[in-house]
Amino acid sequence: MDALVPRFPNLILHPIRRKAVTNLTAGGIPSRRISPLGSSSLLLGIALLLLFATGCGKRRPPQPPIERVQQRTELLSGVQRGNQVLLSWPAPLRNAPNSSVQSIRRIDVYRLAEKPNAPLPLTEEEFAARSNLIGSVTYDQIKNAKGELTYTDQLELAGQPTRLRYAVRYVNESGQRAAFSNFLLIEPAARIAQPPALLNTGNEVSEAGINLTWQPPTANIDGSTPVNLLGYNVYRLDEEHPEVSPSRQNSTLIEGTKFLDKNFKFGDNYRYVVRSVSLGTEGAQVESLNSNVLPISPRDTFAPSAPGPVTLAAAPGRISIFFPANPEPDVAGYNIYRSTDANLPRDKWTKLNNTLLTKTTFLDENVEAGKTYYYYITAIDQTGNISDPSDVKSETVP
């Protein structure tokens, strides 16, 4: 960017005549130099210029600093995924008004294809002369960025191995360009597995987790076989925040074609994708593009297990009931049923508790001496699923 030059519209400068004196050098060749008289005239002119520039010693209000296009980012990063290179870098923290030279209107993306053994050092001038402008990030994308900007470069991977050098450059409202970002070097691999195909079996949801299955890829992205495959990664997309990057669910590479996601909640909505993982250049792991998206909305239709075993203890005028807590973490409470006829249908028995019982003990004091009473218990979870009844236990009041 050109620096601003001070202008003084009321000042007229006249050229100062310089008196030349010709001398002879040791070889008899004439040479030119500035005479002392000419030097004095030049100094006088400079002094007059400074006098006019300072307004005869009068003070002026301080001037604001000269604005510049925001400096380059040095955090450009990227990764190969399938036949794409995904570039990312932090979005500018702020953007100036349109009238400012700091108003970034777009970000240009440049790419240079090199031989893998080309020298690594490269000046900005050399990169500018040899690279190609492959695309831009628009002003709307800059304004709406959530902390990070991205750009996807679609590749045609064939032929000789190539090293790609990327850089980005901010451009302001006036078309002025900032310096290039840091250089990002990527040597993409051509024999990368295609993405797998997620299957929708209808049996994905279980009480233990969400069961995912998929079909392996049949070829690499360049059509070659056998498939260059190390394993798979499973990702879950945030349904409520789609701008957030998908989160990987597996801690280690999956070698098979199945995965159980235990980290879930009934009632939430999820979307899953799976990526193949291949061996890239220099031993790096390279993921494929995303598989098809599988949406899953797990609903809790699983009843708790039957409570038990039930223990009864009779005493004059009362029967105490004891039972262990259910193992399910979502159990909300229990209901206790009683009858004096063991053959009475279960739905005809009397429920003893008015509200859901949250303890694992109960005292039945509405009993008569000499009578035998029969009891069973059911558990209810937070969704309202009811367990099978416990075993029936009986006790006679003394």
C-alpha positions as CSV (number, residue, x, y, z in Angstrom):
1,M,0.0,0.0,0.0
2,D,1.3,3.4,-0.9
3,A,2.0,5.7,2.0
4,L,0.2,9.0,2.1
5,V,2.3,12.1,0.9
6,P,1.7,15.4,2.7
7,R,0.3,18.1,0.4
8,F,0.5,21.9,0.8
9,P,-1.8,23.6,-1.8
10,N,-0.8,27.2,-1.0
11,L,3.0,26.6,-1.2
12,I,4.8,27.2,-4.5
13,L,8.2,25.8,-4.8
14,H,10.7,27.2,-7.3
15,P,13.7,25.2,-8.5
16,I,17.0,26.2,-6.9
17,R,19.8,26.8,-9.4
18,R,22.9,24.9,-8.6
19,K,26.3,26.1,-9.7
20,A,28.4,23.4,-11.2
21,V,32.2,23.3,-11.0
22,T,34.1,21.0,-13.3
23,N,37.2,19.3,-12.0
24,L,39.5,16.9,-13.6
25,T,40.1,13.5,-12.1
26,A,43.5,11.9,-11.9
27,G,42.9,10.4,-15.3
28,G,41.9,13.7,-16.9
29,I,38.2,12.8,-17.0
30,P,35.9,15.7,-16.0
31,S,33.5,15.0,-13.1
32,R,30.5,17.0,-11.7
33,R,29.9,17.9,-8.0
34,I,27.6,20.3,-6.1
35,S,29.4,23.6,-5.3
36,P,29.1,25.0,-1.7
37,L,26.9,27.8,-3.1
38,G,24.5,25.3,-4.5
39,S,24.4,23.3,-1.2
40,S,23.6,26.5,0.7
41,S,20.7,27.3,-1.6
42,L,19.4,23.8,-1.2
43,L,19.5,24.1,2.6
44,L,17.7,27.4,2.4
45,G,15.0,25.9,0.3
46,I,14.5,23.1,2.8
47,A,14.3,25.6,5.7
48,L,11.6,27.6,3.9
49,L,9.7,24.5,3.1
50,L,9.7,23.5,6.8
51,L,8.7,27.0,7.8
52,F,5.6,26.9,5.6
53,A,4.8,23.3,6.6
54,T,4.7,24.2,10.3
55,G,2.6,27.3,9.7
56,C,5.2,29.7,11.1
57,G,5.5,27.9,14.4
58,K,1.7,27.6,15.0
59,R,0.5,24.4,16.6
60,R,-2.1,22.2,14.8
61,P,-4.5,19.7,16.3
62,P,-3.1,16.1,16.3
63,Q,-4.0,14.1,13.3
64,P,-5.4,10.6,13.5
65,P,-3.1,7.7,12.6
66,I,-3.1,6.7,9.0
67,E,-5.3,3.6,8.5
68,R,-4.0,0.4,6.8
69,V,-5.6,-2.8,5.6
70,Q,-5.7,-5.2,8.5
71,Q,-2.5,-7.3,8.8
72,R,-2.4,-10.8,7.3
73,T,-3.6,-13.8,9.3
74,E,-0.8,-16.2,10.2
75,L,-3.2,-19.0,11.3
76,L,-4.2,-20.5,7.9
77,S,-4.7,-24.2,8.3
78,G,-6.2,-27.0,6.2
79,V,-6.7,-30.7,5.7
80,Q,-7.4,-33.0,2.8
81,R,-10.8,-34.8,2.9
82,G,-11.5,-37.0,0.0
83,N,-10.9,-35.0,-3.2
84,Q,-11.2,-31.7,-1.4
85,V,-8.9,-29.4,0.6
86,L,-10.7,-27.7,3.5
87,L,-9.0,-24.4,4.4
88,S,-9.8,-22.5,7.7
89,W,-8.6,-19.5,9.6
90,P,-9.9,-17.2,12.3
91,A,-12.4,-14.6,11.1
92,P,-11.3,-10.9,11.6
93,L,-12.3,-9.8,15.1
94,R,-14.0,-6.6,13.8
95,N,-14.7,-4.9,10.5
96,A,-14.5,-1.1,10.0
97,P,-17.1,1.1,8.3
98,N,-17.2,1.2,4.5
99,S,-15.4,4.5,4.4
100,S,-12.3,3.0,6.1
101,V,-9.5,1.4,4.3
102,Q,-9.7,-1.3,7.0
103,S,-13.1,-2.4,5.8
104,I,-12.5,-5.9,4.5
105,R,-14.8,-6.6,1.6
106,R,-13.5,-10.0,0.6
107,I,-10.7,-12.5,1.2
108,D,-9.0,-13.9,-1.9
109,V,-7.7,-17.5,-1.8
110,Y,-4.6,-18.4,-3.8
111,R,-3.1,-21.7,-4.8
112,L,0.3,-22.7,-6.3
113,A,0.9,-26.2,-7.6
114,E,4.5,-27.3,-7.1
115,K,6.6,-30.4,-7.5
116,P,6.8,-32.3,-4.1
117,N,10.6,-31.7,-4.1
118,A,10.5,-28.0,-4.9
119,P,12.4,-25.8,-2.5
120,L,10.3,-24.8,0.6
121,P,11.4,-21.2,0.9
122,L,9.4,-18.8,-1.3
123,T,9.0,-15.0,-1.2
124,E,5.7,-13.3,-1.4
125,E,6.7,-11.8,-4.7
126,E,7.4,-15.2,-6.2
127,F,4.2,-16.6,-4.9
128,A,2.2,-13.7,-6.2
129,A,3.7,-14.1,-9.7
130,R,3.2,-17.9,-9.9
131,S,0.0,-18.6,-7.9
132,N,-3.6,-18.6,-9.2
133,L,-6.6,-16.9,-7.6
134,I,-9.0,-19.8,-7.1
135,G,-11.8,-18.1,-5.2
136,S,-12.9,-15.6,-2.6
137,V,-14.7,-15.4,0.7
138,T,-17.5,-12.9,0.3
139,Y,-18.4,-10.0,2.5
140,D,-21.6,-11.7,3.8
141,Q,-19.5,-14.7,4.8
142,I,-17.1,-12.5,6.7
143,K,-20.0,-10.7,8.5
144,N,-21.8,-13.9,9.4
145,A,-18.7,-15.9,10.4
146,K,-18.9,-17.7,13.8
147,G,-15.3,-17.2,14.8
148,E,-13.9,-19.1,11.8
149,L,-13.8,-18.7,8.0
150,T,-13.6,-21.7,5.7
151,Y,-13.0,-22.3,2.0
152,T,-13.3,-25.6,0.1
153,D,-11.0,-26.3,-2.8
154,Q,-12.3,-29.1,-5.1
155,L,-9.4,-31.1,-6.6
156,E,-9.0,-33.4,-9.6
157,L,-6.5,-35.9,-8.3
158,A,-4.7,-37.6,-11.1
159,G,-1.3,-37.8,-12.8
160,Q,2.0,-36.9,-11.1
161,P,2.2,-36.2,-7.4
162,T,1.8,-32.5,-6.6
163,R,2.4,-30.3,-3.6
164,L,-0.1,-27.5,-3.2
165,R,0.8,-24.2,-1.5
166,Y,-2.1,-22.0,-0.3
167,A,-2.4,-18.5,1.1
168,V,-5.2,-16.0,1.6
169,R,-5.2,-12.2,1.3
170,Y,-7.5,-9.5,2.7
171,V,-8.9,-6.9,0.3
172,N,-10.6,-3.7,1.4
173,E,-13.3,-1.5,-0.1
174,S,-10.8,0.3,-2.3
175,G,-9.4,-2.9,-3.7
176,Q,-6.2,-2.6,-1.7
177,R,-4.6,-5.9,-0.7
178,A,-3.0,-6.8,2.6
179,A,0.0,-9.1,2.7
180,F,-0.4,-12.8,2.1
181,S,-1.1,-15.1,5.0
182,N,1.2,-17.8,6.1
183,F,1.8,-20.5,3.4
184,L,0.0,-23.8,3.9
185,L,1.6,-26.8,2.2
186,I,-0.4,-29.9,1.4
187,E,0.6,-32.9,-0.7
188,P,-2.8,-34.5,-1.5
189,A,-3.1,-38.3,-2.0
190,A,-5.1,-39.7,-4.9
191,R,-5.8,-43.2,-3.6
192,I,-8.2,-42.2,-0.8
193,A,-11.2,-44.4,-0.1
194,Q,-14.7,-43.3,-1.0
195,P,-17.2,-42.7,1.8
196,P,-19.2,-45.6,3.3
197,A,-23.0,-45.9,3.1
198,L,-24.9,-45.6,6.3
199,L,-27.8,-48.1,6.6
200,N,-31.3,-47.3,7.9
201,T,-32.4,-50.6,9.4
202,G,-35.1,-49.3,11.7
203,N,-33.5,-51.0,14.7
204,E,-31.0,-48.3,15.5
205,V,-32.4,-47.4,18.9
206,S,-32.0,-49.6,21.9
207,E,-32.0,-49.0,25.6
208,A,-28.2,-49.3,25.7
209,G,-27.5,-46.8,22.8
210,I,-27.9,-46.0,19.1
211,N,-26.6,-48.8,16.9
212,L,-25.1,-47.7,13.6
213,T,-24.2,-49.9,10.7
214,W,-22.8,-49.1,7.2
215,Q,-21.5,-50.6,4.0
216,P,-17.8,-50.3,3.2
217,P,-16.7,-48.3,0.1
218,T,-16.1,-50.3,-3.0
219,A,-13.3,-48.2,-4.6
220,N,-11.0,-45.2,-4.1
221,I,-11.9,-41.7,-5.2
222,D,-9.8,-42.2,-8.4
223,G,-11.7,-45.4,-9.2
224,S,-8.8,-47.6,-8.3
225,T,-9.0,-50.8,-6.2
226,P,-8.3,-52.4,-3.8
227,V,-9.7,-49.9,-1.4
228,N,-7.1,-47.9,0.6
229,L,-8.8,-48.3,4.0
230,L,-7.6,-48.1,7.6
231,G,-10.9,-47.8,9.3
232,Y,-13.8,-45.4,10.0
233,N,-14.7,-42.4,12.1
234,V,-18.3,-41.7,13.3
235,Y,-19.5,-38.1,13.6
236,R,-22.6,-36.6,15.1
237,L,-24.0,-33.3,13.8
238,D,-25.5,-30.8,16.3
239,E,-29.2,-30.5,15.3
240,E,-29.7,-27.3,17.2
241,H,-26.4,-25.7,16.2
242,P,-25.6,-26.7,12.6
243,E,-22.8,-24.2,12.3
244,V,-20.8,-26.2,14.9
245,S,-18.4,-28.7,13.5
246,P,-19.5,-32.3,13.9
247,S,-18.1,-34.1,16.9
248,R,-16.4,-37.5,16.6
249,Q,-18.0,-40.2,18.7
250,N,-15.3,-42.9,18.6
251,S,-12.1,-42.5,20.6
252,T,-10.1,-44.9,18.5
253,L,-10.3,-45.9,14.8
254,I,-13.2,-48.3,14.1
255,E,-12.1,-51.4,12.2
256,G,-15.5,-53.0,11.6
257,T,-18.8,-51.6,10.1
258,K,-20.8,-51.2,13.4
259,F,-20.8,-48.6,16.2
260,L,-22.8,-48.2,19.4
261,D,-23.2,-44.6,20.5
262,K,-23.9,-44.8,24.3
263,N,-23.6,-41.0,24.8
264,F,-27.2,-40.0,23.9
265,K,-30.4,-38.9,25.5
266,F,-33.9,-40.1,24.8
267,G,-36.0,-37.3,23.3
268,D,-33.1,-35.5,21.6
269,N,-32.6,-35.5,17.8
270,Y,-29.4,-36.6,16.2
271,R,-27.8,-36.8,12.7
272,Y,-24.9,-39.1,12.0
273,V,-22.3,-39.4,9.2
274,V,-19.4,-41.8,8.8
275,R,-16.0,-41.2,7.1
276,S,-13.6,-43.7,5.7
277,V,-10.0,-43.3,6.8
278,S,-7.1,-44.0,4.4
279,L,-3.3,-43.8,4.5
280,G,-2.1,-40.6,2.9
281,T,1.2,-39.1,2.0
282,E,4.0,-39.4,4.6
283,G,1.9,-41.8,6.7
284,A,-0.9,-39.3,7.5
285,Q,-4.5,-40.5,8.0
286,V,-6.8,-38.9,5.5
287,E,-10.6,-39.0,5.9
288,S,-13.1,-39.3,3.1
289,L,-16.0,-37.0,2.4
290,N,-19.1,-37.6,4.6
291,S,-21.4,-40.5,4.1
292,N,-25.1,-40.0,3.7
293,V,-26.7,-38.4,6.7
294,L,-28.8,-40.7,9.0
295,P,-31.2,-38.8,11.2
296,I,-32.3,-40.6,14.4
297,S,-34.7,-39.4,17.1
298,P,-34.5,-41.9,20.0
299,R,-37.6,-42.3,22.0
300,D,-37.8,-44.2,25.3
301,T,-40.2,-47.1,24.8
302,F,-38.3,-49.4,27.1
303,A,-39.9,-50.4,30.4
304,P,-37.8,-50.9,33.6
305,S,-37.2,-54.4,34.8
306,A,-39.6,-55.9,37.4
307,P,-38.7,-55.0,41.0
308,G,-37.6,-57.6,43.3
309,P,-37.1,-59.6,45.4
310,V,-39.9,-58.4,47.8
311,T,-39.6,-59.0,51.5
312,L,-42.6,-58.8,54.0
313,A,-42.5,-58.5,57.8
314,A,-45.8,-58.8,59.7
315,A,-46.5,-57.4,63.1
316,P,-49.8,-56.7,65.0
317,G,-51.7,-54.1,63.0
318,R,-49.2,-53.7,60.2
319,I,-47.1,-55.3,57.4
320,S,-43.7,-53.8,56.4
321,I,-42.7,-54.1,52.8
322,F,-39.1,-54.0,51.6
323,F,-37.5,-54.3,48.1
324,P,-34.2,-53.2,46.4
325,A,-34.1,-50.2,44.0
326,N,-34.2,-50.9,40.3
327,P,-30.9,-50.7,38.4
328,E,-32.3,-48.3,35.7
329,P,-31.2,-44.7,36.2
330,D,-34.4,-43.3,34.8
331,V,-36.8,-45.0,37.3
332,A,-39.1,-42.4,38.7
333,G,-40.8,-44.5,41.4
334,Y,-42.9,-47.5,42.3
335,N,-46.5,-48.6,42.9
336,I,-47.5,-51.2,45.4
337,Y,-50.7,-53.3,44.9
338,R,-52.5,-55.5,47.4
339,S,-55.2,-58.1,47.4
340,T,-56.7,-60.7,49.8
341,D,-57.4,-63.1,46.8
342,A,-54.3,-64.4,45.1
343,N,-56.4,-65.4,42.1
344,L,-57.9,-62.0,41.5
345,P,-56.8,-60.5,38.1
346,R,-53.9,-58.1,38.7
347,D,-55.7,-55.1,37.3
348,K,-58.3,-55.6,40.0
349,W,-55.9,-55.3,42.9
350,T,-55.8,-52.2,45.1
351,K,-53.0,-49.6,44.7
352,L,-51.9,-48.6,48.2
353,N,-49.9,-45.5,47.4
354,N,-51.7,-42.3,46.3
355,T,-48.5,-40.7,44.8
356,L,-45.6,-42.4,43.2
357,L,-43.4,-44.1,45.9
358,T,-39.8,-42.9,45.7
359,K,-38.6,-45.0,48.6
360,T,-38.0,-48.8,48.7
361,T,-39.9,-49.4,51.9
362,F,-43.6,-49.2,52.7
363,L,-45.7,-49.7,55.8
364,D,-49.2,-51.1,55.3
365,E,-51.2,-50.3,58.5
366,N,-54.7,-50.9,57.0
367,V,-54.8,-54.6,57.8
368,E,-56.8,-56.9,60.1
369,A,-55.5,-59.6,62.4
370,G,-55.7,-63.1,61.1
371,K,-56.0,-62.1,57.5
372,T,-53.6,-63.0,54.7
373,Y,-52.5,-60.2,52.3
374,Y,-50.9,-60.5,48.9
375,Y,-48.6,-57.9,47.4
376,Y,-46.8,-57.1,44.1
377,I,-44.8,-54.0,43.0
378,T,-44.3,-52.2,39.6
379,A,-41.6,-49.7,38.6
380,I,-42.3,-46.6,36.4
381,D,-39.6,-44.6,34.5
382,Q,-39.6,-40.9,33.8
383,T,-41.2,-41.4,30.4
384,G,-44.1,-43.4,31.9
385,N,-43.1,-46.9,30.9
386,I,-44.3,-49.4,33.4
387,S,-42.4,-52.6,34.3
388,D,-43.8,-56.1,34.6
389,P,-45.1,-56.8,38.1
390,S,-42.7,-58.3,40.7
391,D,-43.3,-61.7,42.2
392,V,-46.3,-61.9,44.5
393,K,-45.5,-62.2,48.2
394,S,-48.0,-62.9,51.0
395,E,-48.0,-62.5,54.8
396,T,-50.6,-63.1,57.6
397,V,-51.2,-60.5,60.2
398,P,-50.8,-61.9,63.7
